[in-house]
Amino acid sequence: AARAEAAMRSLFVPMLLAFLSSLLGILLLLATTFGFVLNYVFKPMICCLALTYFYGCVTLPLLLQALNCLMPKPPGASAADASKAASGATFAAPDASVKAGQMPVGEGGAARSVV
């Protein structure tokens, strides 16, 4: 349940914006006077758009939730690690040797000033 919730929390807005922009582009096909375009281009595209949006917003989160018990856990992972990963808190703390306003550089290089 936590994986599905985390996935939908981070993906809902981008998916909605993609759906709306695609819908806007497809709705422009309504301005045509050709029946062929309406019957064989507009209607299938609207059906495809609606089905894929439904699949992404409803089916995938339910599938993630159902498969949660089958997902392998990394060796040595505890329940606290799993809840951290589900909440998205997977970034490491910044290196204490890098001062504020500087960016770490790869091997053998000195830190560069960001400003």
C-alpha positions as CSV (number, residue, x, y, z in Angstrom):
1,A,0.0,0.0,0.0
2,A,2.9,2.4,0.8
3,R,4.5,1.8,-2.6
4,A,1.3,2.5,-4.5
5,E,0.7,5.6,-2.4
6,A,4.2,6.8,-3.0
7,A,4.0,6.2,-6.7
8,M,0.7,8.0,-7.1
9,R,1.9,10.9,-4.9
10,S,4.8,11.5,-7.2
11,L,3.2,10.6,-10.5
12,F,-0.3,11.9,-10.4
13,V,0.3,15.5,-11.4
14,P,2.6,14.7,-14.3
15,M,0.2,12.0,-15.6
16,L,-2.7,14.5,-15.3
17,L,-0.8,17.2,-17.2
18,A,0.2,14.7,-19.9
19,F,-3.4,13.6,-20.2
20,L,-4.8,17.1,-20.4
21,S,-2.2,18.2,-23.0
22,S,-2.9,15.2,-25.1
23,L,-6.6,15.7,-24.8
24,L,-6.3,19.3,-25.9
25,G,-4.4,18.3,-29.0
26,I,-6.9,15.6,-29.8
27,L,-9.9,17.9,-29.3
28,L,-8.6,20.1,-32.1
29,L,-9.6,17.2,-34.5
30,L,-13.2,18.2,-33.7
31,A,-12.8,21.2,-35.9
32,T,-12.5,19.1,-39.1
33,T,-15.4,18.7,-41.5
34,F,-14.2,15.2,-42.7
35,G,-16.3,12.4,-41.3
36,F,-13.3,10.0,-41.9
37,V,-11.2,11.9,-39.4
38,L,-13.9,11.9,-36.8
39,N,-14.8,8.3,-37.1
40,Y,-11.3,6.7,-37.7
41,V,-8.9,9.1,-36.0
42,F,-10.7,11.1,-33.3
43,K,-12.8,8.3,-31.7
44,P,-10.0,5.7,-31.5
45,M,-7.6,8.3,-30.1
46,I,-10.0,9.4,-27.4
47,C,-10.7,5.8,-26.4
48,C,-6.9,5.1,-26.3
49,L,-6.3,8.2,-24.3
50,A,-9.0,7.4,-21.7
51,L,-8.0,3.7,-21.4
52,T,-4.3,4.5,-20.9
53,Y,-5.0,7.2,-18.3
54,F,-7.3,4.8,-16.5
55,Y,-4.7,2.1,-16.6
56,G,-2.0,4.5,-15.3
57,C,-4.1,6.0,-12.5
58,V,-6.1,2.9,-11.3
59,T,-4.7,-0.4,-12.6
60,L,-1.0,0.2,-12.0
61,P,-1.4,1.4,-8.3
62,L,-3.7,-1.6,-7.6
63,L,-1.1,-3.9,-9.3
64,L,1.7,-2.4,-7.2
65,Q,-0.4,-2.9,-4.1
66,A,-1.2,-6.5,-5.0
67,L,2.4,-7.4,-5.8
68,N,3.8,-5.8,-2.7
69,C,4.0,-9.2,-0.9
70,L,5.9,-10.7,-3.8
71,M,8.5,-8.0,-4.1
72,P,11.9,-9.2,-2.8
73,K,13.4,-7.3,0.1
74,P,17.1,-6.5,0.0
75,P,19.3,-8.6,2.3
76,G,19.6,-7.0,5.7
77,A,16.7,-4.6,5.2
78,S,14.5,-3.9,8.1
79,A,10.9,-2.7,8.3
80,A,12.2,0.8,9.1
81,D,14.3,0.8,5.9
82,A,11.3,-0.3,3.8
83,S,9.2,2.5,5.2
84,K,11.9,5.0,4.5
85,A,12.2,3.8,0.9
86,A,8.5,3.9,0.4
87,S,8.3,7.5,1.7
88,G,11.0,8.6,-0.7
89,A,13.6,9.4,1.9
90,T,16.5,7.6,0.2
91,F,19.0,10.4,-0.3
92,A,22.2,10.4,1.7
93,A,23.2,13.2,4.0
94,P,25.6,15.8,2.4
95,D,29.3,15.4,2.9
96,A,30.5,17.4,5.9
97,S,33.8,18.2,4.1
98,V,32.0,20.3,1.5
99,K,31.3,23.9,2.7
100,A,28.1,25.8,1.9
101,G,28.1,27.4,-1.5
102,Q,30.5,24.7,-2.9
103,M,29.9,21.7,-5.1
104,P,31.8,18.5,-4.7
105,V,34.0,17.4,-7.6
106,G,34.9,13.9,-8.7
107,E,38.0,12.0,-7.7
108,G,41.2,14.1,-7.0
109,G,39.5,17.4,-7.7
110,A,38.8,20.3,-5.4
111,A,35.4,21.6,-4.6
112,R,34.3,24.5,-6.9
113,S,32.4,27.5,-5.8
114,V,28.8,27.5,-7.0
115,V,28.3,31.3,-6.9
